[in-house]
């Protein structure tokens, strides 16, 4: 399970209703379908860890290892 938490830079508050998808490196993993963040700014993905990108509303906002709980600031 990978949890992406989206936080607003301007307020430090969780960002709800943001569309989050994951793009994994390598030809076999691809893109995880988009999930909307909840009131805590969290989106949950049932996926194995790996390297890739976090896309928020279609824009890449984080690149690195995706595992456990990842916080992304927008």
N, C-alpha and C positions, 0 to 999 in steps of 0.2 A: 504494500500500500504506500502510495506517495501522496502527501498532503502539500498543496501549494497554498500559502497564505499571502494574500495581496494586501499591502498597506499603502495608504496615501502619503506621499512625501510631505505634502503641505500641512497635514493635520496629525499624522501619526496614527490615524484611526484605520480600522479594517475597511476595505473596499468591498461592499456587497454588490451583487448583480453585475459582476465583471465576467466576461467570457474567457475561460482559460483552456488552452490546449497544450499538449506536450509533443515535441518533435524529437525523436530519438535519433542519434547518430547511427550510421550503418544501414545497409540495405534491407535488413530483415525486420526491423522494428517499426519504422515509419512514424505516423502521426496518430496520437490518441485523440478520439473525438472530444470536442469542446464540452466543458462543464461550467455551469454558472457558480460564482462564489456565493456562500451563504452570508448570514448577518455577521459572522466572525471573519469574513473575508477569505474563507477556506473553500478550496475545491479538492475533491478526493478522486484519486485514480487507482484502480486495481491493476497495478503493473509492477513488474520487476524493476529494480534499480538499474540505472544506466546513464551514460552521458547523453546530453541533448540540450534542448532549449525549452524555455517556458514562453509561450505566446499569450499575450493579454490583448483581447480585442483585435487579434490578427497581427500584432506587432511583437517581435522578439524582445523580451525584457530581461532575460536571464539565460546564461549559457554556462553549463558546467555539469557536475554530477547530480543526478536526480535520485534522491533516496530519502526516505523518512519525511521530515518536515522541512520544507524550503520556504523561506520568506522572500518575497519579491516586492520591491518598492516601485510605485508608479507616480 
